[in-house]
Amino acid sequence: MKKLSIVLLVLFGLTSYAQLDRDQVSLDISKAEAANLEQLKSFIWKQESVVTVDGAQKLTTINEFSIDQDGKVSVTNIDSDTDVKQKRGIRGKVQTNTAENNLDYVQHALDLAIKYSFMTKGQLLDFFGKADISEKDGIINASGSDIFMTGDKLSVQVESATKLFVKKEFSTLIGDDPISGEINYDKFTSGISHATSSRLNLPGKKAVISSKNKDYVIKVQ
């Protein structure tokens, strides 16, 4: 009986510690992300996105990113170029309208990726509070659902030492169309984390959006 009591105490102790550890991990990651975001506010950068349909390149768009003092991400389209040859007459107008609609769809997909890239402290705490969390080889893995809408899913990899993101994968909807995405991170030599590339799969359009972030520069005061 005494041995059983000891085993139960150990098990309950481990359960309590696991819960405390979950809370601490959640707080540590949200704190590290907030500190990192504060440093990213000093930068402005570009994101080049290439859209392919059935493997053929159709559109290239370049957006400029910055983050204001309130943490709001600002995105400005500075260039868009289609590889589709322009047709004449009415067919050309229809083609132009189709290209504009596709550009809106692409921008919507990119905007969704931004939501998963720059989650607020509250969103992170909520996600980690209900996510399945594990740790292996210096990487914290967490996965959960119902983040921004019912049925969406998010899986993340976080570096244990720094509590900074390494990778995010998500799935959600644009209207009735399912989409999935992958966001990869790296660090500057200063230790600031930043997204380096992303890939969005849009099966409803038979399209893939491959994006790279580049030209990080300090804002001119």
C-alpha positions as CSV (number, residue, x, y, z in Angstrom):
1,M,0.0,0.0,0.0
2,K,2.8,2.3,0.9
3,K,4.5,1.7,-2.5
4,L,1.3,2.4,-4.3
5,S,0.9,5.7,-2.5
6,I,4.5,6.7,-3.5
7,V,3.8,5.8,-7.1
8,L,0.6,7.9,-7.1
9,L,2.4,10.8,-5.6
10,V,5.0,10.6,-8.2
11,L,2.5,10.4,-11.0
12,F,0.5,13.4,-9.7
13,G,3.7,15.3,-9.2
14,L,4.6,14.7,-12.8
15,T,1.2,15.7,-14.1
16,S,1.4,19.0,-12.1
17,Y,4.9,19.7,-13.4
18,A,3.9,19.0,-17.0
19,Q,1.0,21.5,-16.7
20,L,3.3,24.1,-15.1
21,D,5.9,23.5,-17.8
22,R,3.2,24.0,-20.5
23,D,2.3,27.4,-19.0
24,Q,6.0,28.4,-18.7
25,V,6.8,27.3,-22.3
26,S,3.8,29.3,-23.5
27,L,4.9,32.4,-21.6
28,D,8.5,32.1,-22.7
29,I,7.7,31.7,-26.4
30,S,5.2,34.6,-26.4
31,K,7.8,36.8,-24.5
32,A,10.6,35.9,-27.0
33,E,8.3,36.6,-29.9
34,A,7.3,40.0,-28.5
35,A,10.9,41.0,-28.0
36,N,11.9,39.8,-31.4
37,L,9.0,41.7,-33.0
38,E,10.1,44.8,-31.2
39,Q,13.5,44.5,-33.0
40,L,11.9,43.8,-36.4
41,K,10.1,47.2,-36.1
42,S,13.4,48.8,-37.1
43,F,13.4,47.0,-40.5
44,I,11.7,47.3,-43.8
45,W,11.9,44.4,-46.3
46,K,10.6,43.0,-49.6
47,Q,8.8,39.7,-50.3
48,E,9.0,38.3,-53.8
49,S,6.3,35.8,-54.6
50,V,6.1,33.6,-57.7
51,V,2.8,32.0,-58.6
52,T,2.8,28.8,-60.7
53,V,-0.2,27.1,-62.1
54,D,0.2,23.4,-63.2
55,G,3.9,24.0,-62.8
56,A,4.0,26.9,-65.2
57,Q,5.0,30.4,-63.9
58,K,2.1,32.8,-64.3
59,L,2.7,35.7,-62.0
60,T,5.3,37.5,-59.9
61,T,4.5,40.0,-57.3
62,I,6.7,42.0,-54.9
63,N,5.4,43.4,-51.6
64,E,7.1,45.7,-49.2
65,F,6.8,45.0,-45.5
66,S,7.1,47.0,-42.3
67,I,5.8,46.9,-38.8
68,D,4.6,50.1,-37.0
69,Q,5.1,50.9,-33.3
70,D,1.8,49.3,-32.4
71,G,2.9,46.0,-34.0
72,K,0.7,46.3,-37.0
73,V,2.2,44.8,-40.2
74,S,2.0,47.0,-43.2
75,V,2.1,45.4,-46.7
76,T,2.4,47.5,-49.9
77,N,2.4,46.0,-53.4
78,I,5.1,47.7,-55.3
79,D,5.3,45.5,-58.4
80,S,3.3,42.7,-60.2
81,D,4.2,41.1,-63.5
82,T,2.4,38.3,-65.4
83,D,4.0,35.9,-67.7
84,V,0.8,35.3,-69.6
85,K,0.9,36.8,-73.1
86,Q,-1.7,39.6,-73.5
87,K,-4.5,38.9,-75.9
88,R,-6.3,41.5,-78.0
89,G,-9.8,42.9,-77.9
90,I,-12.5,41.5,-75.6
91,R,-10.5,38.4,-74.9
92,G,-7.7,40.6,-73.7
93,K,-10.1,42.5,-71.4
94,V,-11.4,39.2,-70.0
95,Q,-7.8,38.1,-69.5
96,T,-7.0,41.3,-67.7
97,N,-10.0,40.9,-65.4
98,T,-9.1,37.3,-64.7
99,A,-5.5,38.3,-63.9
100,E,-6.8,41.0,-61.5
101,N,-9.1,38.4,-59.8
102,N,-6.2,36.0,-59.5
103,L,-4.0,38.7,-58.1
104,D,-6.6,39.4,-55.4
105,Y,-6.8,35.7,-54.6
106,V,-3.0,35.5,-54.4
107,Q,-3.0,38.5,-52.1
108,H,-5.7,37.0,-49.9
109,A,-3.6,33.8,-49.6
110,L,-0.5,35.9,-48.7
111,D,-2.5,37.9,-46.1
112,L,-3.5,34.6,-44.5
113,A,0.1,33.6,-44.3
114,I,0.9,36.9,-42.5
115,K,-1.8,36.1,-39.9
116,Y,0.0,32.9,-39.0
117,S,3.4,34.6,-39.2
118,F,2.7,37.4,-36.9
119,M,0.4,36.1,-34.1
120,T,-0.3,38.4,-31.1
121,K,0.7,37.5,-27.6
122,G,-2.9,36.5,-26.8
123,Q,-3.2,34.3,-29.9
124,L,0.1,32.6,-29.0
125,L,-1.0,32.0,-25.4
126,D,-4.3,30.6,-26.6
127,F,-2.7,28.4,-29.2
128,F,0.0,26.9,-26.8
129,G,-2.6,26.6,-24.0
130,K,-4.6,24.0,-26.0
131,A,-1.9,22.6,-28.3
132,D,-0.2,19.2,-28.2
133,I,3.3,20.0,-27.1
134,S,6.5,17.8,-27.1
135,E,10.2,18.4,-27.2
136,K,13.0,16.5,-29.0
137,D,16.6,17.3,-30.0
138,G,16.4,20.9,-28.9
139,I,13.1,21.6,-30.8
140,I,9.7,22.3,-29.2
141,N,6.9,20.9,-31.4
142,A,3.3,22.1,-30.9
143,S,0.2,21.5,-33.0
144,G,-3.4,22.6,-32.6
145,S,-6.6,23.6,-34.4
146,D,-9.3,26.3,-34.4
147,I,-6.7,29.2,-34.3
148,F,-8.4,31.8,-36.5
149,M,-11.4,29.8,-37.8
150,T,-13.1,26.6,-37.0
151,G,-11.2,23.7,-38.5
152,D,-7.9,25.5,-39.4
153,K,-4.7,23.8,-38.1
154,L,-1.3,25.0,-37.1
155,S,1.9,23.1,-36.3
156,V,5.1,24.9,-35.2
157,Q,8.7,24.2,-34.4
158,V,10.4,26.4,-31.8
159,E,14.1,26.4,-30.9
160,S,14.3,25.3,-27.2
161,A,17.3,27.5,-26.4
162,T,16.0,30.8,-27.8
163,K,12.2,30.1,-27.8
164,L,12.1,31.5,-31.4
165,F,10.3,30.0,-34.3
166,V,12.0,27.7,-36.8
167,K,9.0,26.6,-38.9
168,K,5.3,26.9,-39.1
169,E,2.8,24.8,-41.1
170,F,-0.9,25.6,-41.4
171,S,-4.0,24.7,-43.3
172,T,-7.2,26.8,-43.7
173,L,-9.8,27.9,-46.2
174,I,-10.3,30.7,-48.7
175,G,-14.0,30.6,-49.1
176,D,-14.6,26.9,-49.8
177,D,-11.1,26.4,-51.1
178,P,-8.6,24.5,-48.9
179,I,-5.1,26.0,-48.8
180,S,-2.0,24.9,-46.9
181,G,1.2,26.8,-46.1
182,E,4.7,26.5,-44.8
183,I,6.8,29.3,-43.3
184,N,10.5,29.0,-42.6
185,Y,12.6,31.1,-40.3
186,D,16.2,32.0,-39.8
187,K,18.2,34.5,-37.7
188,F,20.5,37.4,-38.5
189,T,23.9,37.3,-37.0
190,S,22.5,39.7,-34.4
191,G,20.1,36.9,-33.3
192,I,16.9,38.5,-34.6
193,S,14.6,36.0,-36.1
194,H,12.8,36.6,-39.4
195,A,10.8,34.6,-42.0
196,T,13.0,33.7,-44.9
197,S,10.6,31.8,-47.2
198,S,7.1,30.4,-47.5
199,R,5.2,28.1,-49.8
200,L,1.4,28.2,-50.2
201,N,-0.5,25.4,-51.9
202,L,-3.8,26.4,-53.5
203,P,-5.3,23.2,-55.0
204,G,-8.5,25.0,-55.9
205,K,-6.5,27.1,-58.4
206,K,-4.0,24.3,-59.1
207,A,-1.5,26.9,-58.0
208,V,1.6,27.2,-55.7
209,I,2.9,30.5,-54.3
210,S,6.6,30.4,-53.5
211,S,7.8,33.5,-51.6
212,K,11.2,34.7,-50.4
213,N,11.9,37.6,-48.1
214,K,14.9,39.8,-49.0
215,D,16.5,43.2,-48.8
216,Y,16.1,43.7,-45.1
217,V,17.2,47.3,-44.3
218,I,17.0,49.6,-41.3
219,K,14.2,52.2,-41.7
220,V,15.3,55.8,-42.3
221,Q,14.3,57.9,-39.4
